[in-house]
């Protein structure tokens, strides 16, 4: 009964959040801590809810609207209302600016102020539009964390830079990325996502990129590419790029494979146009009106390494923009109650695993 009660609370919260965002831009953040539920309001609601987090099992659910962002110095789960607005379904996105991830501090036995350990392990962020940059690691904020998930989010810019060798089990799933910059990264996997530009320095990046659409890859260093659609690619003959591995990728254009060691390429398809892949022209950058599904006859030809079609709808995490938390897709509320005082409410929700 407690779980059902919480689900109903979240549904009503999302319903009010979507309506508010469409009309008055009233933001809300719900913090669930076991059986305790707290609700905060306004642009700083996300900050207030995050400041009240006490453990990794705490869950923050954000309404649609625009929020000021906290500094992530502890782990929890954060769900937004979605990464794109769809007015036809009454869905409005959750928007957050720049995210800074850094350790909290504590005083050790010798009186020194040091970073906490394991305080960032287990962060899960989902269903949010990040309108500014997100820094997983950069030159000024080197962090150590594991089990970090970014899911069904949309990023203007995503940086994974110097210091990223301190990361492990970082998964980016079903995301839309405008520009991703990598440098000396390690243990980062990108699944079933759409990337406008992937680039970086000529350093030893250890990335796994699987079942993605990449509009442009520009010399991002060493990476493993499997089961992707790669539309443009340039390598500039860097030694690190030569060590990249490509298997079962569809290429529209570019010269990347010319500079990759022959032993590092396997069963790729090159020189395919948009019509052959998708059945329509898709342009040179992400367009939210398109599904990016491979056309039916091509899906039977372009089979990936795991036996599913190449592209964002194959693999382990078929692409979807619907967050895991319940989303209101239709609602009916009677204007009058029954004689015994009951009000008929019909709410249809949709959620993904």
KEGUBA-99666 format. One record per residue: residue in one letter; x, y, z of N, C-alpha, C in turn. Coordinates in pm, whole numbers, always signed. Layout:
N
TIPA code n_u n_v n_w ca_u ca_v ca_w c_u c_v c_w
TIPA A X Y Z X Y Z X Y Z
...
END
This chain:
353
TIPA code n_u n_v n_w ca_u ca_v ca_w c_u c_v c_w
TIPA X +83 -121 +0 +0 +0 +0 +86 +125 +0
TIPA X +198 +122 +70 +285 +240 +73 +340 +271 -65
TIPA X +379 +166 -140 +433 +188 -274 +326 +245 -365
TIPA X +203 +193 -354 +93 +244 -437 +63 +389 -403
TIPA X +63 +419 -271 +37 +555 -228 +142 +650 -282
TIPA X +270 +611 -279 +375 +697 -330 +361 +718 -480
TIPA X +327 +609 -553 +309 +620 -697 +200 +720 -728
TIPA X +87 +714 -652 -21 +808 -676 +24 +951 -647
TIPA X +104 +967 -539 +156 +1100 -506 +242 +1154 -620
TIPA X +329 +1068 -676 +416 +1111 -785 +335 +1145 -908
TIPA X +229 +1065 -937 +145 +1093 -1053 +78 +1229 -1039
TIPA X +20 +1256 -924 -44 +1385 -903 +57 +1497 -911
TIPA X +178 +1473 -856 +286 +1573 -864 +322 +1604 -1008
TIPA X +340 +1497 -1090 +376 +1518 -1229 +264 +1590 -1303
TIPA X +139 +1550 -1273 +25 +1614 -1338 +23 +1763 -1309
TIPA X +40 +1799 -1181 +39 +1941 -1147 +161 +2011 -1203
TIPA X +275 +1942 -1207 +398 +2002 -1260 +386 +2031 -1407
TIPA X +332 +1938 -1485 +316 +1960 -1629 +223 +2076 -1656
TIPA X +111 +2080 -1583 +15 +2187 -1605 +76 +2321 -1568
TIPA X +148 +2323 -1454 +207 +2449 -1408 +311 +2499 -1505
TIPA X +392 +2409 -1556 +498 +2451 -1647 +441 +2512 -1773
TIPA X +330 +2457 -1821 +271 +2508 -1944 +212 +2645 -1926
TIPA X +172 +2679 -1801 +99 +2804 -1781 +177 +2906 -1698
TIPA X +226 +2866 -1581 +283 +2964 -1490 +431 +2938 -1458
TIPA X +485 +2828 -1513 +627 +2795 -1489 +655 +2780 -1340
TIPA X +561 +2715 -1267 +582 +2685 -1126 +656 +2552 -1114
TIPA X +775 +2554 -1056 +858 +2436 -1048 +840 +2365 -914
TIPA X +847 +2233 -917 +835 +2155 -795 +937 +2042 -796
TIPA X +986 +2007 -678 +1078 +1895 -661 +1030 +1810 -543
TIPA X +1008 +1682 -567 +967 +1589 -463 +1085 +1504 -420
TIPA X +1112 +1499 -291 +1219 +1417 -236 +1157 +1300 -162
TIPA X +1189 +1178 -208 +1140 +1057 -143 +1254 +993 -66
TIPA X +1236 +978 +65 +1336 +915 +153 +1266 +805 +232
TIPA X +1266 +684 +177 +1190 +577 +238 +1043 +610 +235
TIPA X +978 +612 +350 +835 +645 +357 +809 +795 +370
TIPA X +913 +874 +377 +897 +1018 +394 +901 +1089 +259
TIPA X +805 +1178 +236 +800 +1256 +112 +799 +1405 +146
TIPA X +888 +1481 +82 +894 +1626 +100 +885 +1692 -36
TIPA X +814 +1805 -43 +797 +1876 -170 +847 +2019 -155
TIPA X +925 +2065 -254 +982 +2199 -255 +935 +2270 -383
TIPA X +929 +2403 -380 +875 +2479 -491 +970 +2592 -534
TIPA X +957 +2631 -661 +1033 +2744 -713 +1156 +2701 -791
TIPA X +1227 +2799 -847 +1345 +2769 -928 +1456 +2703 -848
TIPA X +1459 +2726 -716 +1562 +2665 -631 +1513 +2534 -567
TIPA X +1400 +2482 -614 +1345 +2360 -553 +1441 +2243 -565
TIPA X +1509 +2231 -679 +1606 +2123 -698 +1719 +2136 -597
TIPA X +1768 +2257 -577 +1876 +2280 -480 +1829 +2243 -339
TIPA X +1708 +2286 -303 +1657 +2257 -168 +1641 +2108 -145
TIPA X +1585 +2039 -245 +1566 +1894 -232 +1700 +1823 -223
TIPA X +1795 +1866 -305 +1927 +1801 -304 +1999 +1825 -172
TIPA X +1988 +1944 -118 +2054 +1973 +10 +2000 +1885 +122
TIPA X +1875 +1837 +107 +1813 +1753 +210 +1843 +1605 +191
TIPA X +1912 +1569 +83 +1946 +1428 +57 +2041 +1378 +166
TIPA X +2013 +1257 +217 +2096 +1200 +322 +2162 +1068 +282
TIPA X +2120 +1008 +167 +2178 +882 +127 +2153 +849 -17
TIPA X +2228 +751 -70 +2223 +718 -212 +2087 +665 -254
TIPA X +2006 +614 -163 +1875 +561 -199 +1768 +669 -210
TIPA X +1800 +793 -176 +1703 +903 -188 +1674 +932 -335
TIPA X +1548 +968 -363 +1505 +994 -501 +1442 +1132 -509
TIPA X +1491 +1213 -603 +1432 +1345 -632 +1358 +1337 -764
TIPA X +1231 +1379 -766 +1152 +1384 -889 +1118 +1529 -919
TIPA X +1163 +1578 -1034 +1142 +1716 -1073 +1024 +1728 -1167
TIPA X +946 +1833 -1151 +841 +1865 -1247 +904 +1921 -1374
TIPA X +822 +1951 -1472 +872 +2028 -1585 +901 +2170 -1541
TIPA X +971 +2245 -1625 +1009 +2381 -1591 +1160 +2396 -1585
TIPA X +1207 +2514 -1549 +1349 +2545 -1545 +1396 +2559 -1401
TIPA X +1504 +2489 -1367 +1555 +2485 -1230 +1698 +2536 -1224
TIPA X +1732 +2600 -1113 +1871 +2624 -1080 +1930 +2492 -1031
TIPA X +2058 +2470 -1059 +2117 +2339 -1033 +2205 +2341 -908
TIPA X +2202 +2232 -831 +2292 +2220 -716 +2430 +2174 -759
TIPA X +2525 +2182 -669 +2654 +2117 -689 +2640 +1973 -643
TIPA X +2671 +1878 -732 +2657 +1737 -698 +2777 +1693 -614
TIPA X +2758 +1689 -483 +2865 +1646 -393 +2824 +1525 -310
TIPA X +2718 +1458 -354 +2673 +1332 -292 +2585 +1259 -393
TIPA X +2565 +1133 -370 +2493 +1050 -468 +2346 +1036 -433
TIPA X +2263 +1035 -537 +2120 +1007 -525 +2068 +981 -665
TIPA X +1938 +960 -678 +1873 +944 -807 +1786 +1065 -835
TIPA X +1794 +1118 -958 +1715 +1234 -998 +1639 +1201 -1126
TIPA X +1507 +1217 -1122 +1423 +1200 -1240 +1362 +1334 -1280
TIPA X +1374 +1370 -1408 +1303 +1484 -1462 +1178 +1439 -1534
TIPA X +1100 +1536 -1582 +974 +1505 -1652 +998 +1463 -1796
TIPA X +1118 +1483 -1849 +1149 +1445 -1986 +1249 +1540 -2047
TIPA X +1312 +1495 -2155 +1419 +1574 -2217 +1370 +1654 -2338
TIPA X +1244 +1639 -2376 +1188 +1718 -2485 +1042 +1748 -2459
TIPA X +1000 +1864 -2506 +859 +1904 -2492 +777 +1849 -2607
TIPA X +661 +1794 -2573 +564 +1748 -2674 +428 +1799 -2633
TIPA X +392 +1916 -2685 +268 +1981 -2644 +145 +1898 -2682
TIPA X +155 +1818 -2786 +40 +1737 -2826 +4 +1635 -2719
TIPA X +102 +1594 -2639 +78 +1500 -2530 +76 +1569 -2394
TIPA X +88 +1701 -2393 +91 +1773 -2266 +217 +1748 -2186
TIPA X +328 +1714 -2255 +454 +1687 -2187 +548 +1806 -2206
TIPA X +602 +1855 -2095 +694 +1969 -2099 +822 +1929 -2029
TIPA X +934 +1971 -2085 +1064 +1922 -2040 +1105 +1984 -1906
TIPA X +1199 +1914 -1841 +1268 +1966 -1724 +1402 +2021 -1769
TIPA X +1430 +2147 -1737 +1551 +2214 -1785 +1640 +2255 -1668
TIPA X +1767 +2220 -1679 +1866 +2253 -1576 +1989 +2307 -1647
TIPA X +2059 +2400 -1584 +2178 +2459 -1645 +2300 +2372 -1625
TIPA X +2413 +2432 -1598 +2539 +2359 -1583 +2539 +2275 -1456
TIPA X +2593 +2154 -1467 +2608 +2067 -1351 +2756 +2055 -1315
TIPA X +2787 +2079 -1190 +2922 +2060 -1139 +2921 +1940 -1046
TIPA X +3009 +1846 -1072 +3022 +1727 -988 +3153 +1736 -912
TIPA X +3147 +1738 -781 +3269 +1746 -701 +3246 +1680 -566
TIPA X +3354 +1632 -506 +3343 +1564 -378 +3310 +1662 -266
TIPA X +3237 +1611 -167 +3227 +1683 -41 +3359 +1671 +33
TIPA X +3373 +1748 +137 +3498 +1746 +214 +3472 +1707 +359
TIPA X +3577 +1663 +424 +3570 +1629 +566 +3708 +1654 +628
TIPA X +3712 +1660 +757 +3838 +1681 +828 +3888 +1546 +877
TIPA X +4011 +1510 +840 +4065 +1380 +881 +4122 +1387 +1023
TIPA X +4180 +1276 +1066 +4231 +1267 +1203 +4345 +1361 +1231
TIPA X +4410 +1410 +1128 +4522 +1503 +1145 +4479 +1649 +1131
TIPA X +4348 +1670 +1123 +4297 +1806 +1114 +4302 +1866 +975
TIPA X +4328 +1781 +873 +4335 +1829 +736 +4199 +1814 +667
TIPA X +4166 +1911 +583 +4042 +1903 +506 +4070 +1824 +378
TIPA X +4002 +1710 +363 +4025 +1621 +249 +3891 +1586 +183
TIPA X +3899 +1537 +59 +3779 +1492 -9 +3722 +1367 +59
TIPA X +3591 +1358 +63 +3527 +1236 +111 +3550 +1125 +9
TIPA X +3541 +1002 +53 +3557 +888 -37 +3423 +819 -58
TIPA X +3399 +776 -181 +3277 +702 -217 +3149 +783 -203
TIPA X +3160 +914 -187 +3038 +994 -169 +2963 +1018 -299
TIPA X +3026 +991 -413 +2962 +1014 -542 +2920 +884 -612
TIPA X +2946 +771 -552 +2915 +642 -616 +2765 +618 -619
TIPA X +2713 +590 -738 +2571 +556 -751 +2482 +669 -798
TIPA X +2536 +775 -857 +2453 +884 -910 +2376 +834 -1032
TIPA X +2246 +864 -1037 +2161 +832 -1153 +2080 +957 -1186
TIPA X +2096 +1008 -1309 +2026 +1129 -1354 +1951 +1095 -1482
TIPA X +1822 +1130 -1487 +1740 +1086 -1600 +1632 +1189 -1634
TIPA X +1604 +1203 -1765 +1489 +1280 -1810 +1503 +1430 -1795
TIPA X +1623 +1484 -1820 +1649 +1627 -1800 +1718 +1685 -1923
TIPA X +1685 +1810 -1957 +1758 +1887 -2057 +1863 +1971 -1983
TIPA X +1990 +1953 -2020 +2096 +2036 -1963 +2133 +2142 -2066
TIPA X +2095 +2266 -2038 +2109 +2373 -2136 +2250 +2430 -2142
TIPA X +2332 +2399 -2042 +2472 +2442 -2043 +2560 +2317 -2035
TIPA X +2686 +2333 -2005 +2777 +2220 -2008 +2760 +2132 -1885
TIPA X +2787 +2003 -1904 +2794 +1906 -1796 +2936 +1850 -1794
TIPA X +3004 +1864 -1681 +3142 +1821 -1669 +3150 +1694 -1586
TIPA X +3170 +1580 -1653 +3192 +1458 -1577 +3325 +1468 -1504
TIPA X +3425 +1514 -1572 +3557 +1545 -1513 +3619 +1653 -1600
TIPA X +3690 +1746 -1542 +3766 +1841 -1622 +3897 +1874 -1550
TIPA X +3970 +1970 -1605 +4103 +1999 -1552 +4099 +2056 -1411
TIPA X +3987 +2111 -1372 +3980 +2180 -1244 +3905 +2101 -1138
TIPA X +3825 +2001 -1180 +3746 +1925 -1084 +3765 +1776 -1113
TIPA X +3872 +1718 -1064 +3896 +1575 -1083 +3823 +1500 -971
TIPA X +3736 +1408 -1009 +3658 +1333 -912 +3680 +1184 -931
TIPA X +3654 +1108 -826 +3658 +962 -829 +3518 +912 -802
TIPA X +3462 +840 -897 +3328 +788 -876 +3306 +665 -962
TIPA X +3209 +585 -922 +3172 +468 -999 +3020 +454 -999
TIPA X +2971 +371 -1091 +2827 +347 -1104 +2753 +479 -1124
TIPA X +2789 +550 -1231 +2731 +680 -1265 +2653 +663 -1395
TIPA X +2523 +698 -1392 +2437 +679 -1509 +2371 +810 -1549
TIPA X +2382 +842 -1679 +2307 +952 -1741 +2214 +888 -1842
TIPA X +2083 +903 -1824 +1987 +828 -1903 +1875 +919 -1954
TIPA X +1846 +907 -2084 +1736 +981 -2147 +1742 +1130 -2114
TIPA X +1863 +1184 -2122 +1886 +1326 -2102 +1928 +1390 -2235
TIPA X +1922 +1521 -2240 +1965 +1597 -2357 +2069 +1698 -2312
TIPA X +2183 +1700 -2381 +2295 +1784 -2341 +2331 +1881 -2452
TIPA X +2355 +2006 -2415 +2415 +2100 -2508 +2561 +2062 -2528
TIPA X +2635 +2045 -2418 +2777 +2005 -2423 +2805 +1911 -2306
TIPA X +2877 +1802 -2337 +2913 +1704 -2234 +3064 +1684 -2240
TIPA X +3132 +1716 -2129 +3277 +1704 -2123 +3318 +1582 -2039
TIPA X +3406 +1501 -2095 +3471 +1393 -2021 +3620 +1408 -2047
TIPA X +3688 +1480 -1958 +3822 +1526 -1989 +3926 +1474 -1891
TIPA X +4039 +1543 -1886 +4153 +1503 -1806 +4110 +1469 -1663
TIPA X +4147 +1351 -1618 +4105 +1306 -1485 +3999 +1199 -1492
TIPA X +3947 +1172 -1612 +3840 +1075 -1623 +3884 +932 -1600
TIPA X +4015 +910 -1586 +4060 +775 -1553 +4020 +737 -1410
TIPA X +3969 +833 -1334 +3920 +805 -1200 +3776 +752 -1203
TIPA X +3717 +740 -1320 +3579 +695 -1332 +3575 +545 -1360
TIPA X +3467 +480 -1316 +3442 +341 -1354 +3292 +317 -1359
TIPA X +3252 +232 -1453 +3110 +199 -1471 +3025 +323 -1494
TIPA X +3068 +406 -1589 +2991 +523 -1630 +2914 +486 -1756
TIPA X +2781 +498 -1751 +2695 +460 -1863 +2608 +576 -1906
TIPA X +2612 +605 -2036 +2529 +709 -2096 +2432 +637 -2190
TIPA X +2302 +644 -2160 +2202 +559 -2226 +2088 +645 -2279
TIPA X +2050 +623 -2407 +1933 +691 -2466 +1941 +843 -2452
TIPA X +2059 +899 -2469 +2076 +1043 -2456 +2089 +1111 -2592
TIPA X +2066 +1241 -2594 +2083 +1325 -2712 +2190 +1427 -2676
TIPA X +2303 +1421 -2746 +2420 +1501 -2710 +2456 +1594 -2825
TIPA X +2458 +1724 -2799 +2496 +1819 -2902 +2644 +1809 -2935
TIPA X +2728 +1818 -2832 +2873 +1817 -2851 +2935 +1743 -2734
TIPA X +3007 +1635 -2763 +3080 +1564 -2658 +3228 +1573 -2685
TIPA X +3303 +1616 -2583 +3447 +1631 -2595 +3514 +1536 -2498
TIPA X +3608 +1453 -2549 +3675 +1354 -2466 +3825 +1374 -2467
TIPA X +3888 +1344 -2355 +4034 +1354 -2346 +4081 +1268 -2229
TIPA X +4156 +1164 -2259 +4210 +1074 -2156 +4097 +1014 -2071
TIPA X +3995 +961 -2137 +3883 +903 -2065 +3903 +753 -2048
TIPA X +3830 +697 -1956 +3839 +554 -1928 +3705 +506 -1873
TIPA X +3664 +385 -1910 +3547 +321 -1852 +3418 +400 -1874
TIPA X +3401 +459 -1991 +3277 +526 -2026 +3214 +453 -2143
TIPA X +3087 +416 -2128 +3012 +346 -2233 +2892 +430 -2273
TIPA X +2872 +447 -2405 +2759 +523 -2457 +2673 +428 -2539
TIPA X +2548 +411 -2499 +2457 +317 -2564 +2336 +389 -2623
TIPA X +2298 +351 -2745 +2170 +390 -2805 +2141 +538 -2788
TIPA X +2239 +619 -2823 +2228 +764 -2810 +2252 +832 -2944
TIPA X +2218 +960 -2952 +2237 +1041 -3073 +2338 +1150 -3039
TIPA X +2445 +1158 -3118 +2553 +1254 -3090 +2577 +1338 -3215
TIPA X +2563 +1469 -3203 +2590 +1556 -3317 +2739 +1560 -3350
TIPA X +2823 +1586 -3249 +2967 +1595 -3269 +3037 +1521 -3156
TIPA X +3126 +1429 -3190 +3212 +1363 -3093 +3356 +1394 -3132
TIPA X +3427 +1461 -3044 +3566 +1495 -3075 +3650 +1497 -2949
TIPA X +3782 +1510 -2967 +3870 +1516 -2852 +4014 +1530 -2893
TIPA X +4103 +1528 -2795 +4246 +1532 -2821 +4295 +1396 -2867
TIPA X +4416 +1392 -2916 +4472 +1267 -2966 +4534 +1187 -2853
TIPA X +4460 +1173 -2745 +4507 +1096 -2630 +4435 +963 -2624
TIPA X +4473 +882 -2529 +4425 +745 -2521 +4289 +741 -2453
TIPA X +4183 +768 -2530 +4048 +757 -2479 +4000 +613 -2492
TIPA X +3949 +557 -2384 +3894 +422 -2387 +3742 +433 -2372
TIPA X +3675 +449 -2485 +3530 +463 -2490 +3470 +343 -2561
TIPA X +3351 +302 -2517 +3269 +209 -2593 +3148 +285 -2644
TIPA X +3129 +286 -2775 +3015 +355 -2836 +2938 +250 -2915
TIPA X +2815 +220 -2871 +2740 +108 -2927 +2596 +148 -2958
TIPA X +2550 +110 -3076 +2412 +134 -3120 +2375 +282 -3112
TIPA X +2466 +367 -3157 +2442 +511 -3159 +2430 +562 -3302
TIPA X +2380 +685 -3315 +2391 +761 -3440 +2487 +875 -3413
TIPA X +2595 +882 -3493 +2693 +988 -3479 +2693 +1069 -3608
TIPA X +2654 +1195 -3598 +2653 +1280 -3716 +2795 +1318 -3758
TIPA X +2884 +1330 -3661 +3022 +1368 -3695 +3115 +1320 -3586
TIPA X +3215 +1239 -3623 +3322 +1207 -3529 +3450 +1271 -3581
TIPA X +3518 +1341 -3493 +3633 +1422 -3533 +3750 +1391 -3441
TIPA X +3822 +1282 -3473 +3948 +1254 -3406 +3938 +1243 -3254
TIPA X +3845 +1162 -3201 +3830 +1156 -3055 +3926 +1063 -2984
TIPA X +4028 +1014 -3051 +4123 +924 -2986 +4076 +781 -2994
TIPA X +4130 +696 -2906 +4100 +553 -2910 +3959 +528 -2857
TIPA X +3880 +453 -2934 +3746 +414 -2892 +3707 +287 -2964
TIPA X +3607 +219 -2911 +3550 +101 -2975 +3411 +136 -3024
TIPA X +3388 +119 -3155 +3260 +152 -3217 +3195 +24 -3267
TIPA X +3076 -7 -3214 +3004 -126 -3258 +2858 -93 -3285
TIPA X +2810 -136 -3403 +2666 -133 -3435 +2610 +8 -3443
TIPA X +2691 +103 -3490 +2649 +242 -3501 +2617 +280 -3645
TIPA X +2548 +393 -3659 +2536 +462 -3787 +2622 +587 -3777
TIPA X +2730 +593 -3859 +2826 +704 -3854 +2813 +781 -3985
TIPA X +2771 +907 -3975 +2736 +981 -4095 +2854 +1056 -4154
TIPA X +2939 +1115 -4071 +3061 +1180 -4120 +3172 +1148 -4021
TIPA X +3294 +1124 -4071 +3403 +1091 -3981 +3536 +1137 -4040
TIPA X +3618 +1197 -3953 +3748 +1248 -3995 +3852 +1212 -3889
TIPA X +3971 +1174 -3934 +4069 +1122 -3841 +4201 +1198 -3838
TIPA X +4240 +1262 -3948 +4367 +1335 -3955 +4488 +1245 -3926
TIPA X +4473 +1116 -3948 +4585 +1022 -3939 +4652 +1019 -3802
TIPA X +4581 +1046 -3694 +4643 +1042 -3562 +4672 +898 -3522
TIPA X +4783 +878 -3449 +4822 +744 -3407 +4718 +682 -3315
TIPA X +4659 +765 -3229 +4561 +710 -3136 +4435 +664 -3209
TIPA X +4393 +740 -3309 +4272 +700 -3382 +4295 +571 -3458
TIPA X +4418 +547 -3504 +4448 +423 -3576 +4422 +300 -3490
TIPA X +4429 +317 -3358 +4409 +204 -3268 +4263 +182 -3233
TIPA X +4173 +265 -3283 +4030 +245 -3259 +3982 +118 -3329
TIPA X +3872 +63 -3278 +3818 -61 -3334 +3677 -34 -3385
TIPA X +3650 -74 -3509 +3519 -54 -3572 +3463 -189 -3618
TIPA X +3342 -222 -3570 +3277 -346 -3612 +3128 -323 -3633
TIPA X +3080 -365 -3749 +2937 -362 -3782 +2880 -220 -3773
TIPA X +2950 -123 -3829 +2901 +14 -3837 +2863 +47 -3980
TIPA X +2758 +129 -3996 +2720 +181 -4128 +2780 +320 -4142
TIPA X +2851 +345 -4253 +2911 +475 -4280 +2842 +541 -4399
TIPA X +2808 +669 -4382 +2758 +747 -4495 +2872 +814 -4569
TIPA X +2966 +870 -4496 +3077 +941 -4560 +3192 +959 -4464
TIPA X +3295 +1030 -4506 +3412 +1054 -4422 +3524 +957 -4456
TIPA X +3637 +980 -4391 +3757 +905 -4428 +3819 +829 -4313
TIPA X +3745 +810 -4203 +3806 +753 -4083 +3867 +616 -4106
TIPA X +3799 +529 -4174 +3849 +392 -4188 +3977 +384 -4270
TIPA X +4007 +486 -4348 +4132 +486 -4425 +4254 +490 -4335
TIPA X +4237 +542 -4213 +4351 +561 -4125 +4350 +465 -4006
TIPA X +4257 +370 -4007 +4251 +272 -3898 +4323 +146 -3942
TIPA X +4398 +85 -3851 +4467 -39 -3883 +4368 -143 -3935
TIPA X +4407 -214 -4040 +4317 -311 -4103 +4267 -415 -4003
TIPA X +4352 -452 -3910 +4312 -554 -3811 +4207 -503 -3713
TIPA X +4184 -371 -3715 +4087 -311 -3622 +3954 -277 -3687
TIPA X +3929 -327 -3806 +3799 -307 -3870 +3741 -442 -3908
TIPA X +3610 -455 -3890 +3546 -584 -3916 +3401 -565 -3959
TIPA X +3370 -608 -4079 +3231 -618 -4127 +3156 -485 -4120
TIPA X +3219 -376 -4162 +3149 -246 -4169 +3088 -228 -4308
TIPA X +2988 -139 -4317 +2926 -104 -4445 +2958 +42 -4474
TIPA X +3014 +70 -4589 +3056 +207 -4621 +2981 +258 -4743
TIPA X +2977 +392 -4756 +2920 +456 -4874 +2770 +442 -4887
TIPA X +2697 +433 -4775 +2551 +420 -4779 +2486 +557 -4763
TIPA X +2387 +586 -4844 +2319 +716 -4831 +2199 +706 -4737
TIPA X +2141 +821 -4706 +2030 +826 -4610 +1912 +740 -4655
TIPA X +1882 +744 -4783 +1767 +669 -4834 +1788 +519 -4813
TIPA X +1910 +472 -4836 +1939 +330 -4818 +1930 +288 -4671
TIPA X +1961 +382 -4581 +1962 +349 -4438 +1825 +373 -4374
TIPA X +1775 +496 -4391 +1654 +538 -4319 +1530 +550 -4407
TIPA X +1549 +553 -4538 +1436 +574 -4627 +1398 +719 -4644
TIPA X +1478 +810 -4588 +1455 +954 -4600 +1585 +1027 -4572
TIPA X +1592 +1153 -4616 +1707 +1237 -4585 +1697 +1282 -4440
TIPA X +1807 +1274 -4367 +1801 +1310 -4224 +1888 +1431 -4191
TIPA X +1962 +1485 -4287 +2039 +1606 -4262 +2168 +1580 -4188
TIPA X +2222 +1686 -4128 +2355 +1679 -4067 +2357 +1709 -3919
TIPA X +2240 +1714 -3856 +2233 +1730 -3711 +2099 +1680 -3662
TIPA X +2089 +1660 -3533 +1969 +1602 -3473 +1845 +1687 -3500
TIPA X +1737 +1619 -3538 +1607 +1681 -3563 +1504 +1606 -3480
TIPA X +1442 +1670 -3379 +1350 +1599 -3290 +1226 +1544 -3358
TIPA X +1197 +1589 -3479 +1079 +1540 -3550 +1103 +1403 -3615
TIPA X +1227 +1358 -3620 +1260 +1231 -3686 +1281 +1120 -3584
TIPA X +1247 +998 -3624 +1263 +883 -3535 +1399 +817 -3546
TIPA X +1465 +832 -3661 +1595 +771 -3690 +1589 +618 -3686
TIPA X +1474 +565 -3720 +1461 +419 -3732 +1509 +374 -3869
TIPA X +1590 +271 -3873 +1632 +213 -4000 +1510 +154 -4069
TIPA X +1499 +175 -4200 +1382 +126 -4272 +1377 -26 -4265
TIPA X +1256 -82 -4278 +1232 -223 -4250 +1322 -316 -4330
TIPA X +1335 -292 -4461 +1416 -383 -4542 +1564 -373 -4507
TIPA X +1609 -255 -4461 +1748 -239 -4421 +1775 -306 -4286
TIPA X +1673 -307 -4198 +1690 -366 -4065 +1723 -515 -4074
TIPA X +1678 -579 -4180 +1709 -720 -4197 +1846 -744 -4257
TIPA X +1907 -638 -4311 +2040 -649 -4372 +2150 -608 -4277
TIPA X +2130 -494 -4210 +2233 -439 -4123 +2214 -494 -3981
TIPA X +2264 -614 -3960 +2252 -681 -3831 +2382 -663 -3754
TIPA X +2368 -623 -3627 +2485 -590 -3547 +2550 -710 -3481
TIPA X +2644 -680 -3393 +2726 -784 -3329 +2646 -873 -3236
TIPA X +2530 -825 -3187 +2451 -904 -3093 +2327 -965 -3157
TIPA X +2318 -959 -3292 +2205 -1019 -3361 +2084 -930 -3374
TIPA X +2090 -807 -3325 +1982 -710 -3342 +2024 -607 -3446
TIPA X +1927 -531 -3504 +1964 -434 -3607 +2062 -327 -3557
TIPA X +2148 -283 -3646 +2238 -170 -3618 +2153 -46 -3594
TIPA X +2204 +45 -3514 +2134 +171 -3490 +2072 +178 -3352
TIPA X +2000 +286 -3326 +1958 +318 -3189 +1844 +231 -3137
TIPA X +1778 +152 -3224 +1669 +68 -3176 +1710 -78 -3160
TIPA X +1839 -108 -3179 +1890 -241 -3153 +1961 -246 -3020
TIPA X +2032 -355 -2996 +2114 -364 -2876 +2035 -384 -2748
TIPA X +2099 -350 -2636 +2041 -374 -2503 +1941 -269 -2461
TIPA X +1952 -147 -2515 +1871 -35 -2466 +1803 +37 -2583
TIPA X +1705 -23 -2649 +1638 +44 -2762 +1597 +186 -2726
TIPA X +1622 +278 -2817 +1608 +421 -2790 +1465 +459 -2755
TIPA X +1450 +539 -2652 +1323 +601 -2617 +1353 +729 -2540
TIPA X +1263 +825 -2548 +1277 +949 -2472 +1193 +948 -2345
TIPA X +1110 +844 -2326 +1022 +837 -2210 +1101 +798 -2086
TIPA X +1101 +881 -1982 +1177 +847 -1861 +1117 +726 -1789
TIPA X +1191 +675 -1691 +1145 +559 -1616 +1033 +592 -1519
TIPA X +1029 +715 -1470 +921 +752 -1380 +792 +773 -1459
TIPA X +676 +756 -1398 +549 +764 -1472 +529 +900 -1538
TIPA X +483 +897 -1663 +451 +1018 -1737 +302 +1018 -1771
TIPA X +235 +1128 -1745 +93 +1140 -1778 +79 +1154 -1929
TIPA X +7 +1060 -1993 -16 +1072 -2137 -164 +1101 -2168
TIPA X -253 +1080 -2073 -393 +1121 -2088 -457 +1126 -1950
TIPA X -559 +1210 -1935 -628 +1222 -1807 -771 +1268 -1831
TIPA X -863 +1212 -1752 -1003 +1251 -1758 -1052 +1266 -1615
TIPA X -1108 +1381 -1582 -1160 +1407 -1448 -1302 +1459 -1461
TIPA X -1397 +1386 -1402 -1536 +1431 -1409 -1553 +1564 -1338
TIPA X -1639 +1646 -1390 -1661 +1778 -1330 -1754 +1771 -1208
TIPA X -1830 +1661 -1197 -1920 +1644 -1084 -1890 +1513 -1012
TIPA X -1910 +1516 -879 -1891 +1394 -800 -2020 +1314 -799
TIPA X -2011 +1189 -758 -2128 +1104 -747 -2206 +1142 -621
TIPA X -2322 +1081 -602 -2407 +1113 -487 -2338 +1081 -355
TIPA X -2252 +981 -355 -2181 +947 -231 -2049 +1022 -216
TIPA X -2030 +1129 -299 -1913 +1216 -281 -1787 +1172 -350
TIPA X -1795 +1073 -439 -1676 +1025 -508 -1659 +1096 -641
TIPA X -1534 +1122 -678 -1502 +1189 -804 -1428 +1091 -894
TIPA X -1478 +1070 -1014 -1417 +975 -1105 -1296 +1039 -1173
TIPA X -1180 +976 -1155 -1056 +1024 -1217 -993 +909 -1295
TIPA X -963 +933 -1422 -897 +833 -1505 -764 +891 -1554
TIPA X -655 +829 -1515 -522 +876 -1552 -446 +762 -1621
TIPA X -394 +787 -1741 -314 +689 -1812 -170 +735 -1808
TIPA X -81 +646 -1762 +60 +682 -1751 +143 +590 -1839
TIPA X +264 +638 -1874 +357 +559 -1950 +494 +569 -1885
TIPA X +563 +458 -1876 +697 +457 -1819 +780 +350 -1889
TIPA X +912 +369 -1888 +1004 +272 -1947 +1093 +215 -1838
TIPA X +1149 +98 -1865 +1243 +38 -1772 +1378 +107 -1784
END
